[in-house]
Amino acid sequence: MSASAYKDHPIRALVSQILKMQAAPEFAELNVADSEQYAFARDKVFAIAHAINALLHHTPAELTSTHALSQLQNGLQTPLSELTSFLANKNLGHLSNAAGQFDQNVLPYLWGFAPQLQNLPQDSLSNLLESQAAVSRESIRQLAAQRDDLATKLQELTAQAAVQEERLDTLAEGAAKERAEAAATVAKLEQLFAQKETDRASIFEATVSELSRDFKDFENKSKTESAAIITNLEDHRTQAARIVQVVGNIGVTGNYQQIANTEAVQANFWRWATIIIFSAGIAVAGATFIKFWGQPFSSENAWSVAIRLLYAIAITAPAWYTARESARHRTNSDRARQTELELASIGPFIELMPEDKKVQIREQLTPSYFGKTVEAHTANNPFDAAAVKDLAIELAKVLKK
């Protein structure tokens, strides 16, 4: 390491920063000066910093260790950071940490300076003592300022206490006077209350007697009216039961009536379809006979007659199906109307019978209306005898109308 490098070594800047912090008022505050532990840690940090500064100024470059200077530089980084943190948040633990870092990472490397501390000049120790005295004077100055401030506040509090004591005496006198007036007022109120209580008791007893008489009259009247109302309600309940039964019968039979009407409409539709189709077939057959009525039957016109008759038969064939559908819908309509009639009349019919008899009749009739199977729909031969019979019956009904 050269002499210029030793003169410009970064450790000098670190030591200078630490020594500048010593003038900060935070180090002279009472919480530091009153504590032997933290005051010792503060003095130790700055004493070692002054010693290192003196060694740097009085030790030639040739008598210093480059390795020791590097280690001292690294060791001063952490104490500097702790001191900076103390100035920021005034946490006294940072002072203890800084002193501990000086013990562990700074003092062991002072061997890097050939002259020892005992050989330092007298002015270096005097500078150290002077800096510590400056810190002490600052602490004394702050103590004196706080003493004066506390004395001023004590005088103000003494004056305020005298004023409050005077006000307290005035309040005590007023309170005694008000207590006497309150006692007289309470005595008067107790007398008035006793008199009013006697009057209220008399009025209350008279009112209770009158209310008791009125209540007995009302009770007797209410019993009579309640009996009449109960009798009337019994009559209305009987009538309502009958009305509900009738409404229930109407609700049950209404569906059968609707089904009967729907089936009747369908039966009439298929009836008229049968008549129209059958009439068309008869018209074709009649037209064939009229055309060939006056002509002699021969092989020339035989095929024409046969073909036209086949047309008539083909046109008439659907009439067998429509006639069967009309008969089926008519049967469903008649069955629904019969069921409607029976359900509507069952209630009035058994109304005068005993209750157990009514239940027995309903149980016997239940299988007649519920649980029946629906007849299967099958496609039969249109020229079946039964179909021809149904067609004839439908045509007869139409001709009667």
C-alpha positions as YAML, in Angstrom:
chain: A
units: angstrom
residues:
- id: 1
  name: MET
  ca: [0.00, 0.00, 0.00]
- id: 2
  name: SER
  ca: [1.43, 3.41, -0.95]
- id: 3
  name: ALA
  ca: [1.45, 6.54, 1.19]
- id: 4
  name: SER
  ca: [-1.23, 8.24, -0.99]
- id: 5
  name: ALA
  ca: [-3.46, 5.17, -0.78]
- id: 6
  name: TYR
  ca: [-3.03, 5.16, 3.02]
- id: 7
  name: LYS
  ca: [-3.90, 8.85, 3.16]
- id: 8
  name: ASP
  ca: [-7.10, 8.33, 1.11]
- id: 9
  name: HIS
  ca: [-8.13, 5.03, 2.71]
- id: 10
  name: PRO
  ca: [-11.99, 4.72, 3.16]
- id: 11
  name: ILE
  ca: [-11.58, 4.02, 6.88]
- id: 12
  name: ARG
  ca: [-10.82, 7.72, 7.41]
- id: 13
  name: ALA
  ca: [-14.25, 8.69, 6.02]
- id: 14
  name: LEU
  ca: [-16.01, 6.15, 8.28]
- id: 15
  name: VAL
  ca: [-14.21, 7.41, 11.40]
- id: 16
  name: SER
  ca: [-14.97, 11.01, 10.43]
- id: 17
  name: GLN
  ca: [-18.71, 10.22, 10.10]
- id: 18
  name: ILE
  ca: [-18.76, 8.59, 13.54]
- id: 19
  name: LEU
  ca: [-16.98, 11.58, 15.15]
- id: 20
  name: LYS
  ca: [-19.42, 14.04, 13.54]
- id: 21
  name: MET
  ca: [-22.34, 12.14, 15.11]
- id: 22
  name: GLN
  ca: [-20.94, 12.87, 18.60]
- id: 23
  name: ALA
  ca: [-22.24, 16.45, 18.36]
- id: 24
  name: ALA
  ca: [-25.80, 15.26, 17.84]
- id: 25
  name: PRO
  ca: [-28.12, 16.32, 20.76]
- id: 26
  name: GLU
  ca: [-29.68, 12.84, 20.87]
- id: 27
  name: PHE
  ca: [-26.53, 11.49, 22.59]
- id: 28
  name: ALA
  ca: [-26.89, 14.09, 25.38]
- id: 29
  name: GLU
  ca: [-30.53, 13.38, 26.23]
- id: 30
  name: LEU
  ca: [-31.49, 12.33, 29.75]
- id: 31
  name: ASN
  ca: [-32.45, 8.76, 28.88]
- id: 32
  name: VAL
  ca: [-28.81, 8.27, 27.78]
- id: 33
  name: ALA
  ca: [-27.06, 10.38, 30.41]
- id: 34
  name: ASP
  ca: [-29.06, 8.93, 33.35]
- id: 35
  name: SER
  ca: [-28.25, 5.32, 32.38]
- id: 36
  name: GLU
  ca: [-24.77, 4.13, 33.34]
- id: 37
  name: GLN
  ca: [-24.95, 1.30, 30.78]
- id: 38
  name: TYR
  ca: [-25.92, 3.44, 27.78]
- id: 39
  name: ALA
  ca: [-23.69, 6.38, 28.77]
- id: 40
  name: PHE
  ca: [-20.72, 3.97, 29.00]
- id: 41
  name: ALA
  ca: [-21.58, 2.46, 25.61]
- id: 42
  name: ARG
  ca: [-21.79, 5.96, 24.07]
- id: 43
  name: ASP
  ca: [-18.47, 7.08, 25.57]
- id: 44
  name: LYS
  ca: [-16.78, 3.83, 24.58]
- id: 45
  name: VAL
  ca: [-17.88, 4.14, 20.95]
- id: 46
  name: PHE
  ca: [-16.61, 7.68, 20.56]
- id: 47
  name: ALA
  ca: [-13.45, 7.06, 22.64]
- id: 48
  name: ILE
  ca: [-12.41, 4.20, 20.34]
- id: 49
  name: ALA
  ca: [-13.30, 6.31, 17.31]
- id: 50
  name: HIS
  ca: [-11.05, 9.14, 18.61]
- id: 51
  name: ALA
  ca: [-8.27, 6.64, 19.28]
- id: 52
  name: ILE
  ca: [-8.49, 5.21, 15.75]
- id: 53
  name: ASN
  ca: [-8.51, 8.74, 14.32]
- id: 54
  name: ALA
  ca: [-5.37, 9.60, 16.32]
- id: 55
  name: LEU
  ca: [-3.65, 6.39, 15.17]
- id: 56
  name: LEU
  ca: [-4.47, 7.14, 11.56]
- id: 57
  name: HIS
  ca: [-2.93, 10.63, 11.88]
- id: 58
  name: HIS
  ca: [0.21, 9.63, 13.82]
- id: 59
  name: THR
  ca: [1.10, 6.22, 12.37]
- id: 60
  name: PRO
  ca: [3.13, 6.21, 9.15]
- id: 61
  name: ALA
  ca: [1.92, 4.16, 6.21]
- id: 62
  name: GLU
  ca: [4.98, 1.96, 6.47]
- id: 63
  name: LEU
  ca: [4.02, 0.89, 10.03]
- id: 64
  name: THR
  ca: [0.40, -0.07, 9.34]
- id: 65
  name: SER
  ca: [-1.08, -3.39, 8.19]
- id: 66
  name: THR
  ca: [-3.14, -3.32, 5.01]
- id: 67
  name: HIS
  ca: [-5.07, -6.39, 6.16]
- id: 68
  name: ALA
  ca: [-5.83, -4.81, 9.55]
- id: 69
  name: LEU
  ca: [-7.09, -1.60, 7.89]
- id: 70
  name: SER
  ca: [-9.42, -3.63, 5.66]
- id: 71
  name: GLN
  ca: [-10.79, -5.53, 8.64]
- id: 72
  name: LEU
  ca: [-11.21, -2.27, 10.60]
- id: 73
  name: GLN
  ca: [-13.07, -0.77, 7.63]
- id: 74
  name: ASN
  ca: [-15.46, -3.74, 7.55]
- id: 75
  name: GLY
  ca: [-15.82, -3.70, 11.33]
- id: 76
  name: LEU
  ca: [-16.80, 0.01, 11.38]
- id: 77
  name: GLN
  ca: [-19.68, -0.47, 8.92]
- id: 78
  name: THR
  ca: [-22.01, -2.12, 11.44]
- id: 79
  name: PRO
  ca: [-21.39, 0.37, 14.34]
- id: 80
  name: LEU
  ca: [-21.97, 3.25, 11.92]
- id: 81
  name: SER
  ca: [-25.28, 1.70, 10.87]
- id: 82
  name: GLU
  ca: [-26.33, 1.19, 14.53]
- id: 83
  name: LEU
  ca: [-25.51, 4.84, 15.37]
- id: 84
  name: THR
  ca: [-27.48, 6.05, 12.33]
- id: 85
  name: SER
  ca: [-30.47, 3.95, 13.44]
- id: 86
  name: PHE
  ca: [-30.23, 5.40, 16.97]
- id: 87
  name: LEU
  ca: [-30.39, 8.96, 15.60]
- id: 88
  name: ALA
  ca: [-33.44, 7.94, 13.55]
- id: 89
  name: ASN
  ca: [-35.56, 6.15, 16.20]
- id: 90
  name: LYS
  ca: [-33.72, 6.86, 19.52]
- id: 91
  name: ASN
  ca: [-33.74, 3.17, 20.42]
- id: 92
  name: LEU
  ca: [-31.09, 2.80, 23.15]
- id: 93
  name: GLY
  ca: [-30.40, -0.79, 22.12]
- id: 94
  name: HIS
  ca: [-28.51, 0.53, 19.09]
- id: 95
  name: LEU
  ca: [-25.90, 2.11, 21.39]
- id: 96
  name: SER
  ca: [-25.29, -1.22, 23.13]
- id: 97
  name: ASN
  ca: [-25.04, -2.97, 19.75]
- id: 98
  name: ALA
  ca: [-22.55, -0.37, 18.47]
- id: 99
  name: ALA
  ca: [-20.33, -0.77, 21.55]
- id: 100
  name: GLY
  ca: [-20.49, -4.57, 21.20]
- id: 101
  name: GLN
  ca: [-19.45, -4.34, 17.54]
- id: 102
  name: PHE
  ca: [-16.46, -2.17, 18.51]
- id: 103
  name: ASP
  ca: [-15.40, -4.81, 21.07]
- id: 104
  name: GLN
  ca: [-15.75, -7.72, 18.64]
- id: 105
  name: ASN
  ca: [-14.73, -6.32, 15.25]
- id: 106
  name: VAL
  ca: [-12.65, -3.16, 15.86]
- id: 107
  name: LEU
  ca: [-10.42, -3.46, 18.96]
- id: 108
  name: PRO
  ca: [-8.90, -6.85, 17.93]
- id: 109
  name: TYR
  ca: [-7.45, -5.23, 14.78]
- id: 110
  name: LEU
  ca: [-5.74, -2.24, 16.39]
- id: 111
  name: TRP
  ca: [-2.55, -4.29, 16.22]
- id: 112
  name: GLY
  ca: [-2.34, -3.09, 12.62]
- id: 113
  name: PHE
  ca: [-0.85, 0.18, 13.92]
- id: 114
  name: ALA
  ca: [2.77, -0.34, 15.03]
- id: 115
  name: PRO
  ca: [2.74, 2.34, 17.82]
- id: 116
  name: GLN
  ca: [0.39, 1.31, 20.65]
- id: 117
  name: LEU
  ca: [-2.11, 3.53, 22.44]
- id: 118
  name: GLN
  ca: [0.32, 4.16, 25.28]
- id: 119
  name: ASN
  ca: [2.60, 5.96, 22.85]
- id: 120
  name: LEU
  ca: [-0.11, 8.32, 21.59]
- id: 121
  name: PRO
  ca: [0.60, 12.04, 22.12]
- id: 122
  name: GLN
  ca: [-0.99, 13.85, 25.03]
- id: 123
  name: ASP
  ca: [-3.18, 16.00, 22.83]
- id: 124
  name: SER
  ca: [-5.09, 12.93, 21.54]
- id: 125
  name: LEU
  ca: [-6.22, 12.01, 25.07]
- id: 126
  name: SER
  ca: [-7.08, 15.62, 25.82]
- id: 127
  name: ASN
  ca: [-9.19, 15.75, 22.67]
- id: 128
  name: LEU
  ca: [-11.01, 12.63, 23.86]
- id: 129
  name: LEU
  ca: [-11.65, 14.12, 27.32]
- id: 130
  name: GLU
  ca: [-12.71, 17.44, 25.80]
- id: 131
  name: SER
  ca: [-15.26, 15.73, 23.53]
- id: 132
  name: GLN
  ca: [-16.70, 13.80, 26.47]
- id: 133
  name: ALA
  ca: [-16.83, 16.99, 28.53]
- id: 134
  name: ALA
  ca: [-18.73, 18.69, 25.70]
- id: 135
  name: VAL
  ca: [-21.27, 15.89, 25.78]
- id: 136
  name: SER
  ca: [-21.54, 16.23, 29.57]
- id: 137
  name: ARG
  ca: [-22.02, 20.00, 29.33]
- id: 138
  name: GLU
  ca: [-24.76, 19.47, 26.76]
- id: 139
  name: SER
  ca: [-26.48, 17.01, 29.12]
- id: 140
  name: ILE
  ca: [-26.19, 19.54, 32.00]
- id: 141
  name: ARG
  ca: [-27.59, 22.29, 29.76]
- id: 142
  name: GLN
  ca: [-30.58, 20.15, 28.83]
- id: 143
  name: LEU
  ca: [-31.10, 19.28, 32.52]
- id: 144
  name: ALA
  ca: [-31.03, 22.95, 33.46]
- id: 145
  name: ALA
  ca: [-33.50, 23.80, 30.70]
- id: 146
  name: GLN
  ca: [-35.83, 21.05, 31.85]
- id: 147
  name: ARG
  ca: [-35.43, 22.21, 35.47]
- id: 148
  name: ASP
  ca: [-36.44, 25.76, 34.53]
- id: 149
  name: ASP
  ca: [-39.34, 24.45, 32.47]
- id: 150
  name: LEU
  ca: [-40.50, 22.24, 35.35]
- id: 151
  name: ALA
  ca: [-40.23, 25.16, 37.79]
- id: 152
  name: THR
  ca: [-42.38, 27.34, 35.54]
- id: 153
  name: LYS
  ca: [-44.95, 24.59, 35.17]
- id: 154
  name: LEU
  ca: [-44.90, 24.04, 38.96]
- id: 155
  name: GLN
  ca: [-45.70, 27.72, 39.56]
- id: 156
  name: GLU
  ca: [-48.54, 27.58, 37.02]
- id: 157
  name: LEU
  ca: [-49.94, 24.42, 38.62]
- id: 158
  name: THR
  ca: [-49.69, 26.00, 42.08]
- id: 159
  name: ALA
  ca: [-51.68, 29.03, 40.89]
- id: 160
  name: GLN
  ca: [-54.25, 26.79, 39.22]
- id: 161
  name: ALA
  ca: [-54.52, 24.67, 42.40]
- id: 162
  name: ALA
  ca: [-55.24, 27.84, 44.43]
- id: 163
  name: VAL
  ca: [-57.96, 28.86, 41.97]
- id: 164
  name: GLN
  ca: [-59.46, 25.38, 42.03]
- id: 165
  name: GLU
  ca: [-59.37, 25.35, 45.83]
- id: 166
  name: GLU
  ca: [-61.25, 28.64, 45.92]
- id: 167
  name: ARG
  ca: [-63.81, 27.35, 43.45]
- id: 168
  name: LEU
  ca: [-64.13, 24.13, 45.48]
- id: 169
  name: ASP
  ca: [-64.92, 26.15, 48.63]
- id: 170
  name: THR
  ca: [-67.55, 28.10, 46.71]
- id: 171
  name: LEU
  ca: [-69.06, 24.91, 45.34]
- id: 172
  name: ALA
  ca: [-69.09, 23.30, 48.78]
- id: 173
  name: GLU
  ca: [-70.92, 26.29, 50.22]
- id: 174
  name: GLY
  ca: [-73.44, 26.25, 47.37]
- id: 175
  name: ALA
  ca: [-73.87, 22.50, 47.70]
- id: 176
  name: ALA
  ca: [-74.62, 22.81, 51.42]
- id: 177
  name: LYS
  ca: [-77.22, 25.47, 50.70]
- id: 178
  name: GLU
  ca: [-78.77, 23.39, 47.92]
- id: 179
  name: ARG
  ca: [-78.84, 20.31, 50.17]
- id: 180
  name: ALA
  ca: [-80.79, 22.27, 52.78]
- id: 181
  name: GLU
  ca: [-83.25, 23.51, 50.17]
- id: 182
  name: ALA
  ca: [-83.55, 20.01, 48.70]
- id: 183
  name: ALA
  ca: [-84.29, 18.55, 52.14]
- id: 184
  name: ALA
  ca: [-87.08, 21.08, 52.70]
- id: 185
  name: THR
  ca: [-88.48, 20.42, 49.23]
- id: 186
  name: VAL
  ca: [-88.37, 16.64, 49.77]
- id: 187
  name: ALA
  ca: [-90.22, 16.97, 53.08]
- id: 188
  name: LYS
  ca: [-92.92, 19.04, 51.40]
- id: 189
  name: LEU
  ca: [-93.16, 16.57, 48.53]
- id: 190
  name: GLU
  ca: [-93.47, 13.65, 50.96]
- id: 191
  name: GLN
  ca: [-96.36, 15.40, 52.70]
- id: 192
  name: LEU
  ca: [-98.10, 16.09, 49.38]
- id: 193
  name: PHE
  ca: [-97.43, 12.52, 48.23]
- id: 194
  name: ALA
  ca: [-98.97, 11.03, 51.39]
- id: 195
  name: GLN
  ca: [-102.09, 13.17, 50.93]
- id: 196
  name: LYS
  ca: [-102.36, 12.32, 47.22]
- id: 197
  name: GLU
  ca: [-101.73, 8.64, 47.93]
- id: 198
  name: THR
  ca: [-104.67, 8.58, 50.33]
- id: 199
  name: ASP
  ca: [-106.90, 10.23, 47.72]
- id: 200
  name: ARG
  ca: [-105.71, 7.86, 45.02]
- id: 201
  name: ALA
  ca: [-106.34, 4.82, 47.20]
- id: 202
  name: SER
  ca: [-109.93, 5.92, 47.83]
- id: 203
  name: ILE
  ca: [-110.54, 6.62, 44.16]
- id: 204
  name: PHE
  ca: [-108.91, 3.32, 43.17]
- id: 205
  name: GLU
  ca: [-111.07, 1.28, 45.52]
- id: 206
  name: ALA
  ca: [-114.22, 3.00, 44.24]
- id: 207
  name: THR
  ca: [-113.14, 2.43, 40.64]
- id: 208
  name: VAL
  ca: [-112.35, -1.23, 41.28]
- id: 209
  name: SER
  ca: [-115.77, -1.79, 42.87]
- id: 210
  name: GLU
  ca: [-117.50, -0.15, 39.93]
- id: 211
  name: LEU
  ca: [-115.43, -2.12, 37.40]
- id: 212
  name: SER
  ca: [-116.20, -5.34, 39.28]
- id: 213
  name: ARG
  ca: [-119.94, -4.69, 39.00]
- id: 214
  name: ASP
  ca: [-119.61, -3.80, 35.31]
- id: 215
  name: PHE
  ca: [-117.52, -6.89, 34.69]
- id: 216
  name: LYS
  ca: [-120.09, -9.18, 36.28]
- id: 217
  name: ASP
  ca: [-122.84, -7.64, 34.16]
- id: 218
  name: PHE
  ca: [-120.69, -7.96, 31.06]
- id: 219
  name: GLU
  ca: [-119.82, -11.56, 31.95]
- id: 220
  name: ASN
  ca: [-123.45, -12.57, 32.28]
- id: 221
  name: LYS
  ca: [-124.36, -10.78, 29.07]
- id: 222
  name: SER
  ca: [-121.43, -12.33, 27.23]
- id: 223
  name: LYS
  ca: [-122.36, -15.83, 28.36]
- id: 224
  name: THR
  ca: [-125.91, -15.37, 27.02]
- id: 225
  name: GLU
  ca: [-124.71, -13.91, 23.72]
- id: 226
  name: SER
  ca: [-121.97, -16.56, 23.39]
- id: 227
  name: ALA
  ca: [-124.49, -19.36, 23.81]
- id: 228
  name: ALA
  ca: [-126.67, -17.84, 21.08]
- id: 229
  name: ILE
  ca: [-123.65, -17.35, 18.81]
- id: 230
  name: ILE
  ca: [-122.48, -20.92, 19.38]
- id: 231
  name: THR
  ca: [-125.93, -22.25, 18.48]
- id: 232
  name: ASN
  ca: [-125.96, -20.10, 15.36]
- id: 233
  name: LEU
  ca: [-122.46, -21.28, 14.43]
- id: 234
  name: GLU
  ca: [-123.54, -24.91, 14.82]
- id: 235
  name: ASP
  ca: [-126.40, -24.28, 12.37]
- id: 236
  name: HIS
  ca: [-124.05, -22.55, 9.94]
- id: 237
  name: ARG
  ca: [-121.53, -25.38, 10.27]
- id: 238
  name: THR
  ca: [-124.21, -27.94, 9.36]
- id: 239
  name: GLN
  ca: [-125.27, -25.86, 6.37]
- id: 240
  name: ALA
  ca: [-121.64, -25.31, 5.35]
- id: 241
  name: ALA
  ca: [-120.99, -29.05, 5.52]
- id: 242
  name: ARG
  ca: [-123.86, -29.67, 3.17]
- id: 243
  name: ILE
  ca: [-122.71, -26.89, 0.83]
- id: 244
  name: VAL
  ca: [-119.15, -28.24, 0.85]
- id: 245
  name: GLN
  ca: [-120.47, -31.70, 0.03]
- id: 246
  name: VAL
  ca: [-122.52, -30.32, -2.85]
- id: 247
  name: VAL
  ca: [-119.56, -28.30, -4.12]
- id: 248
  name: GLY
  ca: [-117.40, -31.41, -3.86]
- id: 249
  name: ASN
  ca: [-119.91, -33.41, -5.84]
- id: 250
  name: ILE
  ca: [-120.01, -30.67, -8.48]
- id: 251
  name: GLY
  ca: [-116.20, -30.61, -8.63]
- id: 252
  name: VAL
  ca: [-116.07, -34.39, -9.03]
- id: 253
  name: THR
  ca: [-118.90, -34.66, -11.56]
- id: 254
  name: GLY
  ca: [-117.75, -31.61, -13.54]
- id: 255
  name: ASN
  ca: [-114.93, -33.58, -15.14]
- id: 256
  name: TYR
  ca: [-117.32, -36.36, -16.18]
- id: 257
  name: GLN
  ca: [-119.70, -33.78, -17.65]
- id: 258
  name: GLN
  ca: [-116.85, -32.21, -19.61]
- id: 259
  name: ILE
  ca: [-115.75, -35.65, -20.86]
- id: 260
  name: ALA
  ca: [-119.34, -36.49, -21.89]
- id: 261
  name: ASN
  ca: [-119.67, -33.25, -23.84]
- id: 262
  name: THR
  ca: [-116.31, -33.73, -25.55]
- id: 263
  name: GLU
  ca: [-117.09, -37.32, -26.49]
- id: 264
  name: ALA
  ca: [-120.52, -36.26, -27.82]
- id: 265
  name: VAL
  ca: [-118.89, -33.64, -30.06]
- id: 266
  name: GLN
  ca: [-116.44, -36.25, -31.36]
- id: 267
  name: ALA
  ca: [-119.27, -38.73, -31.97]
- id: 268
  name: ASN
  ca: [-121.25, -36.16, -33.97]
- id: 269
  name: PHE
  ca: [-118.15, -35.26, -35.98]
- id: 270
  name: TRP
  ca: [-117.47, -38.88, -36.95]
- id: 271
  name: ARG
  ca: [-121.21, -39.44, -37.59]
- id: 272
  name: TRP
  ca: [-121.32, -36.63, -40.12]
- id: 273
  name: ALA
  ca: [-118.05, -37.82, -41.65]
- id: 274
  name: THR
  ca: [-119.65, -41.28, -42.09]
- id: 275
  name: ILE
  ca: [-122.74, -39.79, -43.73]
- id: 276
  name: ILE
  ca: [-120.67, -37.63, -46.10]
- id: 277
  name: ILE
  ca: [-118.35, -40.48, -47.12]
- id: 278
  name: PHE
  ca: [-121.19, -42.99, -47.43]
- id: 279
  name: SER
  ca: [-123.26, -40.49, -49.43]
- id: 280
  name: ALA
  ca: [-120.32, -39.90, -51.78]
- id: 281
  name: GLY
  ca: [-120.01, -43.68, -52.38]
- id: 282
  name: ILE
  ca: [-123.77, -44.02, -52.94]
- id: 283
  name: ALA
  ca: [-123.67, -41.04, -55.31]
- id: 284
  name: VAL
  ca: [-120.91, -42.67, -57.37]
- id: 285
  name: ALA
  ca: [-122.78, -45.99, -57.45]
- id: 286
  name: GLY
  ca: [-126.07, -44.24, -58.35]
- id: 287
  name: ALA
  ca: [-124.42, -42.25, -61.11]
- id: 288
  name: THR
  ca: [-123.04, -45.50, -62.52]
- id: 289
  name: PHE
  ca: [-126.46, -47.18, -62.54]
- id: 290
  name: ILE
  ca: [-128.14, -44.10, -64.03]
- id: 291
  name: LYS
  ca: [-125.60, -43.87, -66.82]
- id: 292
  name: PHE
  ca: [-125.83, -47.53, -67.78]
- id: 293
  name: TRP
  ca: [-129.53, -48.02, -66.91]
- id: 294
  name: GLY
  ca: [-130.83, -47.77, -70.44]
- id: 295
  name: GLN
  ca: [-127.91, -49.53, -72.06]
- id: 296
  name: PRO
  ca: [-127.84, -53.29, -72.62]
- id: 297
  name: PHE
  ca: [-125.27, -55.11, -70.50]
- id: 298
  name: SER
  ca: [-122.44, -56.26, -72.69]
- id: 299
  name: SER
  ca: [-118.81, -57.08, -72.50]
- id: 300
  name: GLU
  ca: [-117.96, -53.56, -73.71]
- id: 301
  name: ASN
  ca: [-119.56, -51.74, -70.78]
- id: 302
  name: ALA
  ca: [-119.12, -54.46, -68.12]
- id: 303
  name: TRP
  ca: [-115.60, -53.30, -67.23]
- id: 304
  name: SER
  ca: [-116.71, -49.69, -67.00]
- id: 305
  name: VAL
  ca: [-119.53, -50.61, -64.63]
- id: 306
  name: ALA
  ca: [-117.23, -52.80, -62.54]
- id: 307
  name: ILE
  ca: [-114.53, -50.14, -62.27]
- id: 308
  name: ARG
  ca: [-117.04, -47.46, -61.25]
- id: 309
  name: LEU
  ca: [-118.55, -49.76, -58.66]
- id: 310
  name: LEU
  ca: [-115.07, -50.41, -57.30]
- id: 311
  name: TYR
  ca: [-114.60, -46.65, -57.05]
- id: 312
  name: ALA
  ca: [-117.85, -46.42, -55.09]
- id: 313
  name: ILE
  ca: [-116.74, -49.24, -52.78]
- id: 314
  name: ALA
  ca: [-113.30, -47.60, -52.30]
- id: 315
  name: ILE
  ca: [-114.93, -44.28, -51.45]
- id: 316
  name: THR
  ca: [-117.39, -45.92, -49.08]
- id: 317
  name: ALA
  ca: [-114.78, -48.08, -47.26]
- id: 318
  name: PRO
  ca: [-113.62, -45.29, -44.86]
- id: 319
  name: ALA
  ca: [-117.22, -44.89, -43.75]
- id: 320
  name: TRP
  ca: [-116.93, -48.18, -41.86]
- id: 321
  name: TYR
  ca: [-114.05, -46.72, -39.77]
- id: 322
  name: THR
  ca: [-115.75, -43.36, -39.14]
- id: 323
  name: ALA
  ca: [-118.96, -45.13, -38.13]
- id: 324
  name: ARG
  ca: [-117.04, -47.26, -35.64]
- id: 325
  name: GLU
  ca: [-115.31, -44.20, -34.18]
- id: 326
  name: SER
  ca: [-118.65, -42.42, -33.88]
- id: 327
  name: ALA
  ca: [-120.12, -45.39, -32.03]
- id: 328
  name: ARG
  ca: [-117.09, -45.56, -29.69]
- id: 329
  name: HIS
  ca: [-117.25, -41.86, -28.81]
- id: 330
  name: ARG
  ca: [-121.02, -42.11, -28.31]
- id: 331
  name: THR
  ca: [-120.54, -45.01, -25.91]
- id: 332
  name: ASN
  ca: [-117.90, -43.07, -23.94]
- id: 333
  name: SER
  ca: [-120.23, -40.06, -23.76]
- id: 334
  name: ASP
  ca: [-123.15, -42.15, -22.46]
- id: 335
  name: ARG
  ca: [-120.89, -43.84, -19.88]
- id: 336
  name: ALA
  ca: [-119.55, -40.46, -18.65]
- id: 337
  name: ARG
  ca: [-123.08, -39.01, -18.35]
- id: 338
  name: GLN
  ca: [-124.21, -42.09, -16.41]
- id: 339
  name: THR
  ca: [-121.24, -41.73, -14.03]
- id: 340
  name: GLU
  ca: [-121.95, -37.99, -13.62]
- id: 341
  name: LEU
  ca: [-125.58, -38.71, -12.76]
- id: 342
  name: GLU
  ca: [-124.67, -41.38, -10.22]
- id: 343
  name: LEU
  ca: [-121.99, -39.27, -8.49]
- id: 344
  name: ALA
  ca: [-124.23, -36.20, -8.37]
- id: 345
  name: SER
  ca: [-127.16, -38.10, -6.86]
- id: 346
  name: ILE
  ca: [-125.25, -40.33, -4.41]
- id: 347
  name: GLY
  ca: [-124.94, -37.55, -1.81]
- id: 348
  name: PRO
  ca: [-128.63, -36.51, -1.63]
- id: 349
  name: PHE
  ca: [-129.67, -40.18, -1.91]
- id: 350
  name: ILE
  ca: [-127.80, -41.30, 1.22]
- id: 351
  name: GLU
  ca: [-128.03, -38.01, 3.18]
- id: 352
  name: LEU
  ca: [-130.74, -39.23, 5.57]
- id: 353
  name: MET
  ca: [-129.08, -42.61, 6.20]
- id: 354
  name: PRO
  ca: [-126.92, -43.29, 9.29]
- id: 355
  name: GLU
  ca: [-123.26, -42.37, 9.05]
- id: 356
  name: ASP
  ca: [-122.01, -45.97, 9.14]
- id: 357
  name: LYS
  ca: [-124.45, -46.87, 6.38]
- id: 358
  name: LYS
  ca: [-123.15, -43.96, 4.27]
- id: 359
  name: VAL
  ca: [-119.55, -45.16, 4.68]
- id: 360
  name: GLN
  ca: [-120.55, -48.72, 3.74]
- id: 361
  name: ILE
  ca: [-122.34, -47.58, 0.57]
- id: 362
  name: ARG
  ca: [-119.37, -45.42, -0.47]
- id: 363
  name: GLU
  ca: [-116.97, -48.32, 0.10]
- id: 364
  name: GLN
  ca: [-119.15, -50.59, -2.08]
- id: 365
  name: LEU
  ca: [-119.36, -48.01, -4.89]
- id: 366
  name: THR
  ca: [-115.66, -47.12, -4.90]
- id: 367
  name: PRO
  ca: [-114.58, -50.13, -7.06]
- id: 368
  name: SER
  ca: [-117.27, -49.17, -9.59]
- id: 369
  name: TYR
  ca: [-115.61, -45.79, -10.29]
- id: 370
  name: PHE
  ca: [-111.92, -46.41, -9.64]
- id: 371
  name: GLY
  ca: [-109.49, -49.07, -10.77]
- id: 372
  name: LYS
  ca: [-111.23, -49.85, -14.07]
- id: 373
  name: THR
  ca: [-109.16, -50.78, -17.11]
- id: 374
  name: VAL
  ca: [-109.42, -48.90, -20.38]
- id: 375
  name: GLU
  ca: [-110.65, -50.94, -23.34]
- id: 376
  name: ALA
  ca: [-107.99, -51.53, -25.96]
- id: 377
  name: HIS
  ca: [-108.43, -49.98, -29.41]
- id: 378
  name: THR
  ca: [-108.16, -52.52, -32.24]
- id: 379
  name: ALA
  ca: [-108.39, -52.19, -36.01]
- id: 380
  name: ASN
  ca: [-111.12, -54.63, -37.20]
- id: 381
  name: ASN
  ca: [-112.16, -55.67, -40.68]
- id: 382
  name: PRO
  ca: [-114.36, -52.90, -42.17]
- id: 383
  name: PHE
  ca: [-116.67, -55.56, -43.56]
- id: 384
  name: ASP
  ca: [-117.13, -57.23, -40.15]
- id: 385
  name: ALA
  ca: [-120.75, -57.95, -39.27]
- id: 386
  name: ALA
  ca: [-120.57, -55.92, -36.08]
- id: 387
  name: ALA
  ca: [-119.14, -52.95, -38.00]
- id: 388
  name: VAL
  ca: [-121.94, -53.21, -40.56]
- id: 389
  name: LYS
  ca: [-124.41, -53.29, -37.69]
- id: 390
  name: ASP
  ca: [-122.88, -50.18, -36.07]
- id: 391
  name: LEU
  ca: [-122.97, -48.38, -39.43]
- id: 392
  name: ALA
  ca: [-126.60, -49.26, -39.89]
- id: 393
  name: ILE
  ca: [-127.41, -48.03, -36.35]
- id: 394
  name: GLU
  ca: [-125.62, -44.72, -36.94]
- id: 395
  name: LEU
  ca: [-127.41, -44.25, -40.27]
- id: 396
  name: ALA
  ca: [-130.72, -44.98, -38.60]
- id: 397
  name: LYS
  ca: [-129.99, -42.38, -35.88]
- id: 398
  name: VAL
  ca: [-129.14, -39.82, -38.51]
- id: 399
  name: LEU
  ca: [-132.30, -40.54, -40.54]
- id: 400
  name: LYS
  ca: [-134.41, -40.21, -37.34]
- id: 401
  name: LYS
  ca: [-132.98, -36.75, -36.74]
...
